[in-house]
């Protein structure tokens, strides 16, 4: 009999709803170019963060982004004057078309974390853990 592998998350994942934007990292702009109908503004497209963990984010976007593409993600606070609460570089690990709209669920892992990005992730995780 073959061995069965069990995938285990390394960190707690929180289901969230956080407005954000994402752009393709400069080194991968040749891989992905947002067309005129994508809604991109200055290279950024709107997205919704739907899950968050120490390892990365899951975002819903209306454009296809291929696996292994590097992206910059910004998440914003709620309210009348949203401010950035997280700015990080990620690599897309999975892209799943969720329905016919189209809408894509992008599973992204944090990479090349700066001290500032790491503090932002830890601050959000603390906030989300206290609300659970």
SVG drawing of the C-alpha trace seen along z (x, -y; Angstrom):
<svg xmlns="http://www.w3.org/2000/svg" viewBox="-21 -59 34 61">
<polyline fill="none" stroke="black" stroke-width="0.4" points="0.0,0.0 1.2,-3.5 1.6,-6.1 -1.0,-8.8 0.2,-12.3 -1.7,-14.6 -1.4,-18.3 -1.3,-20.3 -1.4,-24.1 1.5,-25.6 -0.6,-28.4 -4.1,-29.3 -6.2,-30.6 -8.9,-33.2 -11.9,-33.8 -12.1,-37.5 -13.5,-40.1 -11.0,-42.9 -10.9,-45.2 -7.6,-45.3 -5.8,-45.8 -3.1,-43.8 -0.6,-44.4 1.9,-42.2 5.4,-42.6 7.8,-44.3 9.8,-41.1 6.6,-39.3 4.9,-42.1 5.9,-40.2 4.0,-37.2 0.8,-39.0 -0.6,-42.2 -4.0,-43.5 -6.2,-44.3 -8.3,-47.4 -11.5,-45.6 -9.8,-44.4 -10.6,-47.5 -6.9,-48.0 -6.1,-51.5 -2.4,-52.4 -1.6,-48.6 -3.7,-47.8 -6.9,-45.7 -9.4,-45.6 -9.7,-42.4 -11.2,-41.1 -9.1,-39.2 -11.2,-36.2 -8.7,-34.4 -5.6,-35.4 -2.8,-33.6 0.8,-34.1 1.8,-32.3 -0.3,-34.2 -3.7,-35.4 -6.5,-34.2 -8.0,-36.9 -10.9,-37.0 -10.3,-38.9 -12.0,-39.3 -8.9,-38.7 -6.9,-35.5 -3.4,-35.5 -1.3,-32.4 0.4,-30.2 3.9,-31.3 3.3,-34.9 4.6,-37.4 2.1,-40.1 2.1,-43.0 -1.0,-43.0 -2.3,-45.9 -5.1,-45.5 -7.1,-48.4 -8.9,-49.2 -12.7,-49.7 -14.4,-53.0 -14.8,-56.3 -11.1,-56.9 -9.4,-53.5 -5.7,-53.3 -3.3,-50.5 -3.0,-47.9 -0.8,-45.5 1.5,-45.8 3.3,-42.6 4.8,-40.7 3.4,-37.3 3.6,-34.4 0.4,-32.9 0.2,-29.2 -3.2,-28.4 -5.8,-30.0 -9.3,-28.6 -12.2,-29.9 -15.1,-30.0 -18.0,-30.6 -19.0,-32.0 -18.8,-35.7 -15.7,-35.1 -14.2,-35.3 -10.9,-33.8 -9.7,-32.7 -6.0,-33.3 -4.1,-31.5 -0.9,-33.6 2.1,-32.9 4.1,-35.8 7.6,-36.1 10.5,-38.5 9.0,-39.9 10.4,-43.1 10.4,-43.9 7.5,-46.3 5.4,-43.6 6.1,-41.1 4.9,-43.5 1.8,-44.2 1.0,-40.5 1.6,-39.9 -0.6,-42.9 -3.5,-41.6 -3.1,-38.1 -3.3,-39.4 -6.4,-41.4 -8.1,-38.5 -7.2,-36.0 -8.7,-38.3 -12.0,-38.5 -12.3,-34.7"/>
</svg>
